[in-house]
């Protein structure tokens, strides 16, 4: 069970890499799900024009959000 992720949200919060958020697929998911725009790395602007961190992304996004390489896309 070494390759099993028990808590995807914690895994995302503590093991993410800033470059993950620069991927166009990921940026589109964040825009579609949270209506927020990734400016660069972990700098994200919400729909009210306020900066948010990846910690503020919704749970559904964190559960589905891994680099494309891990999704084999």
TIRO-2110 file (N, C-alpha, C; in Angstrom, 1 decimal):
// TIRO-2110
0.8, -1.2, 0.0, N, 1, A
0.0, 0.0, 0.0, CA, 1, A
0.9, 1.3, 0.0, C, 1, A
2.1, 1.2, -0.5, N, 2, A
2.9, 2.4, -0.5, CA, 2, A
2.5, 3.4, -1.5, C, 2, A
1.8, 3.0, -2.6, N, 3, A
1.4, 3.9, -3.6, CA, 3, A
0.0, 4.4, -3.5, C, 3, A
-0.7, 4.2, -2.3, N, 4, A
-2.0, 4.6, -2.1, CA, 4, A
-2.1, 5.9, -1.4, C, 4, A
-3.0, 6.8, -2.0, N, 5, A
-3.2, 8.1, -1.4, CA, 5, A
-4.4, 8.0, -0.5, C, 5, A
-4.3, 8.1, 0.8, N, 6, A
-5.4, 8.0, 1.7, CA, 6, A
-6.2, 9.3, 1.7, C, 6, A
-5.6, 10.5, 1.8, N, 7, A
-6.3, 11.7, 1.8, CA, 7, A
-5.8, 12.6, 0.7, C, 7, A
-6.5, 12.7, -0.4, N, 8, A
-6.0, 13.4, -1.6, CA, 8, A
-5.9, 14.9, -1.3, C, 8, A
-6.8, 15.5, -0.5, N, 9, A
-6.7, 16.9, -0.2, CA, 9, A
-5.4, 17.3, 0.5, C, 9, A
-5.0, 16.5, 1.5, N, 10, A
-3.8, 16.7, 2.3, CA, 10, A
-2.6, 16.5, 1.4, C, 10, A
-2.7, 15.5, 0.5, N, 11, A
-1.6, 15.2, -0.4, CA, 11, A
-1.4, 16.4, -1.3, C, 11, A
-2.5, 16.9, -1.9, N, 12, A
-2.4, 18.1, -2.7, CA, 12, A
-1.8, 19.3, -2.0, C, 12, A
-2.3, 19.5, -0.8, N, 13, A
-1.9, 20.7, 0.0, CA, 13, A
-0.4, 20.7, 0.4, C, 13, A
0.1, 19.5, 0.6, N, 14, A
1.5, 19.4, 1.1, CA, 14, A
2.5, 18.9, 0.2, C, 14, A
2.1, 18.3, -0.9, N, 15, A
3.1, 17.7, -1.9, CA, 15, A
3.0, 18.4, -3.3, C, 15, A
2.1, 19.4, -3.4, N, 16, A
2.0, 20.0, -4.7, CA, 16, A
3.3, 20.8, -5.1, C, 16, A
3.4, 20.9, -6.4, N, 17, A
4.6, 21.7, -6.9, CA, 17, A
4.0, 23.0, -7.6, C, 17, A
4.5, 24.1, -7.4, N, 18, A
4.0, 25.3, -8.1, CA, 18, A
3.8, 25.2, -9.6, C, 18, A
4.7, 24.4, -10.2, N, 19, A
4.6, 24.3, -11.7, CA, 19, A
3.4, 23.6, -12.1, C, 19, A
2.7, 22.7, -11.2, N, 20, A
1.5, 22.1, -11.6, CA, 20, A
0.4, 23.0, -12.0, C, 20, A
0.4, 24.2, -11.4, N, 21, A
-0.7, 25.1, -11.7, CA, 21, A
-0.4, 25.9, -12.9, C, 21, A
0.7, 25.8, -13.5, N, 22, A
1.0, 26.5, -14.8, CA, 22, A
0.6, 25.7, -16.0, C, 22, A
0.2, 24.5, -15.8, N, 23, A
-0.3, 23.6, -16.9, CA, 23, A
-1.6, 24.1, -17.5, C, 23, A
-1.8, 24.2, -18.8, N, 24, A
-3.0, 24.8, -19.3, CA, 24, A
-4.3, 24.0, -19.0, C, 24, A
-4.1, 22.6, -18.9, N, 25, A
-5.2, 21.8, -18.5, CA, 25, A
-5.7, 22.1, -17.1, C, 25, A
-4.7, 22.3, -16.2, N, 26, A
-5.0, 22.6, -14.8, CA, 26, A
-5.6, 24.0, -14.7, C, 26, A
-5.1, 24.9, -15.4, N, 27, A
-5.6, 26.3, -15.4, CA, 27, A
-7.1, 26.3, -15.8, C, 27, A
-7.4, 25.5, -16.8, N, 28, A
-8.8, 25.5, -17.3, CA, 28, A
-9.7, 24.8, -16.3, C, 28, A
-9.2, 23.8, -15.6, N, 29, A
-10.0, 23.2, -14.5, CA, 29, A
-10.3, 24.2, -13.4, C, 29, A
-9.3, 24.9, -13.0, N, 30, A
-9.4, 25.9, -11.9, CA, 30, A
-10.4, 27.0, -12.4, C, 30, A
-10.3, 27.4, -13.6, N, 31, A
-11.2, 28.4, -14.1, CA, 31, A
-12.7, 27.9, -14.2, C, 31, A
-12.8, 26.7, -14.7, N, 32, A
-14.2, 26.1, -14.8, CA, 32, A
-14.8, 25.7, -13.5, C, 32, A
-14.0, 25.2, -12.5, N, 33, A
-14.6, 24.8, -11.2, CA, 33, A
-14.7, 25.9, -10.2, C, 33, A
-13.7, 26.7, -10.1, N, 34, A
-13.7, 27.7, -9.1, CA, 34, A
-13.9, 29.2, -9.6, C, 34, A
-13.9, 29.3, -10.9, N, 35, A
-14.1, 30.6, -11.5, CA, 35, A
-12.9, 31.5, -11.1, C, 35, A
-11.7, 30.9, -11.0, N, 36, A
-10.5, 31.7, -10.6, CA, 36, A
-9.5, 31.5, -11.7, C, 36, A
-8.6, 32.5, -11.8, N, 37, A
-7.6, 32.5, -12.9, CA, 37, A
-6.2, 32.3, -12.2, C, 37, A
-5.4, 31.3, -12.7, N, 38, A
-4.1, 31.2, -12.3, CA, 38, A
-3.2, 32.2, -13.1, C, 38, A
-2.6, 33.1, -12.3, N, 39, A
-1.7, 34.1, -12.9, CA, 39, A
-0.4, 33.5, -13.2, C, 39, A
0.3, 32.9, -12.2, N, 40, A
1.5, 32.3, -12.4, CA, 40, A
1.8, 31.5, -11.1, C, 40, A
2.3, 30.3, -11.3, N, 41, A
2.6, 29.4, -10.1, CA, 41, A
1.5, 29.3, -9.2, C, 41, A
1.6, 29.7, -7.9, N, 42, A
0.6, 29.6, -6.9, CA, 42, A
-0.2, 31.0, -6.7, C, 42, A
0.0, 31.9, -7.6, N, 43, A
-0.7, 33.2, -7.6, CA, 43, A
-2.0, 33.0, -8.4, C, 43, A
-3.1, 33.0, -7.6, N, 44, A
-4.5, 32.7, -8.2, CA, 44, A
-5.4, 33.9, -7.9, C, 44, A
-6.1, 34.4, -8.9, N, 45, A
-7.0, 35.5, -8.7, CA, 45, A
-8.5, 34.9, -8.7, C, 45, A
-9.3, 35.2, -7.7, N, 46, A
-10.7, 34.7, -7.7, CA, 46, A
-11.5, 35.7, -8.5, C, 46, A
-12.8, 35.3, -8.7, N, 47, A
-13.7, 36.1, -9.5, CA, 47, A
-14.0, 37.5, -8.9, C, 47, A
-13.6, 37.7, -7.7, N, 48, A
-13.8, 39.1, -7.1, CA, 48, A
-12.6, 39.9, -7.2, C, 48, A
-11.5, 39.4, -7.9, N, 49, A
-10.3, 40.1, -8.0, CA, 49, A
-9.4, 40.0, -6.9, C, 49, A
-9.6, 39.1, -6.0, N, 50, A
-8.8, 38.9, -4.8, CA, 50, A
-7.8, 37.7, -5.0, C, 50, A
-6.6, 37.8, -4.5, N, 51, A
-5.7, 36.7, -4.6, CA, 51, A
-6.1, 35.6, -3.6, C, 51, A
-6.0, 34.4, -4.1, N, 52, A
-6.2, 33.2, -3.2, CA, 52, A
-5.0, 32.3, -3.3, C, 52, A
-4.9, 31.4, -2.4, N, 53, A
-3.8, 30.4, -2.5, CA, 53, A
-4.4, 29.1, -2.9, C, 53, A
-3.6, 28.1, -3.2, N, 54, A
-4.1, 26.8, -3.6, CA, 54, A
-4.8, 26.1, -2.4, C, 54, A
-4.6, 26.5, -1.2, N, 55, A
-5.3, 26.0, 0.0, CA, 55, A
-6.8, 26.3, -0.1, C, 55, A
-7.1, 27.4, -0.9, N, 56, A
-8.5, 27.9, -1.0, CA, 56, A
-9.3, 27.2, -2.2, C, 56, A
-8.6, 26.4, -2.9, N, 57, A
-9.3, 25.7, -4.0, CA, 57, A
-10.3, 24.7, -3.5, C, 57, A
-11.3, 24.5, -4.2, N, 58, A
-12.4, 23.5, -3.7, CA, 58, A
-11.9, 22.1, -3.6, C, 58, A
-12.5, 21.4, -2.7, N, 59, A
-12.2, 20.0, -2.4, CA, 59, A
-12.3, 19.1, -3.7, C, 59, A
-13.3, 19.3, -4.5, N, 60, A
-13.4, 18.5, -5.7, CA, 60, A
-12.3, 18.7, -6.6, C, 60, A
-11.7, 19.9, -6.7, N, 61, A
-10.6, 20.1, -7.6, CA, 61, A
-9.4, 19.5, -7.0, C, 61, A
-9.2, 19.6, -5.7, N, 62, A
-8.0, 18.9, -5.1, CA, 62, A
-8.0, 17.4, -5.3, C, 62, A
-9.2, 16.8, -5.2, N, 63, A
-9.3, 15.4, -5.3, CA, 63, A
-9.0, 14.9, -6.8, C, 63, A
-9.3, 15.8, -7.7, N, 64, A
-9.2, 15.4, -9.1, CA, 64, A
-7.9, 15.9, -9.7, C, 64, A
-7.2, 16.8, -9.0, N, 65, A
-6.1, 17.6, -9.5, CA, 65, A
-4.8, 17.0, -9.2, C, 65, A
-4.2, 16.4, -10.2, N, 66, A
-2.9, 15.9, -10.2, CA, 66, A
-2.2, 16.3, -11.5, C, 66, A
-0.9, 16.3, -11.6, N, 67, A
-0.3, 16.7, -12.9, CA, 67, A
-0.8, 15.7, -14.0, C, 67, A
-0.9, 16.2, -15.2, N, 68, A
-1.4, 15.4, -16.3, CA, 68, A
-0.6, 14.1, -16.4, C, 68, A
0.7, 14.1, -16.1, N, 69, A
1.5, 12.9, -16.2, CA, 69, A
0.9, 11.8, -15.4, C, 69, A
0.4, 12.1, -14.2, N, 70, A
-0.1, 11.1, -13.3, CA, 70, A
-1.5, 10.6, -13.7, C, 70, A
-2.2, 11.4, -14.6, N, 71, A
-3.5, 11.0, -15.1, CA, 71, A
-3.3, 10.2, -16.4, C, 71, A
-2.0, 10.2, -16.9, N, 72, A
-1.7, 9.5, -18.2, CA, 72, A
-2.5, 10.2, -19.4, C, 72, A
-2.6, 11.5, -19.3, N, 73, A
-3.3, 12.2, -20.4, CA, 73, A
-2.3, 12.7, -21.4, C, 73, A
END
